[in-house]
Amino acid sequence: MNISDLTASLQKFWSANGPEGVVTLFSGTTLDVSQQERWMEFWIGQIKERPRRPDAPVQIELLVDVHLFSRERNKRSINELADTVRKTFQAASIPIYVSTSLETDVGKIRFSEPIVRDLSRSETVGDVNTMQHLLLSYHARAIGLSE
């Protein structure tokens, strides 16, 4: 189990299970968001391998940030999107596959409950705040299968 395996597995899981109808940007991708009403950014912000004995399974701690952006006038819509993201990871045990395969299962990832922060900034058009920004931060633990 390595960083490439973790990243590929999380991105595949998110692509298959994340909120529908909302574009997601992953690390290394770009998008002109000037015409987007809503979009998300999915970042693996920290990866830390825990110390272990040679015969113990690999354990890696992750910090995963999901940024939600909305220009919608309905201020509740971004909160509804945040709830959808929360449900995506709630009680999920995400399989980790070798990045070049969808068949070789090398571990599992479990997510904690998120910390949700409102990072909305004051961008105004005609006295209306048009940009909402929520950040959902997850601590997760990946545990490799015993060899």
PyMOL commands that set and color helices and strands:
alter all, ss='L'
color gray80, all
select helices_A, chain A and resi 3-17+33-35+76-89
alter helices_A, ss='H'
color red, helices_A
select strands_A, chain A and resi 23-26+38-49+59-70+93-97+105-111+115-118+124-125+128-129+132-144
alter strands_A, ss='S'
color yellow, strands_A
deselect
rebuild
show_as cartoon
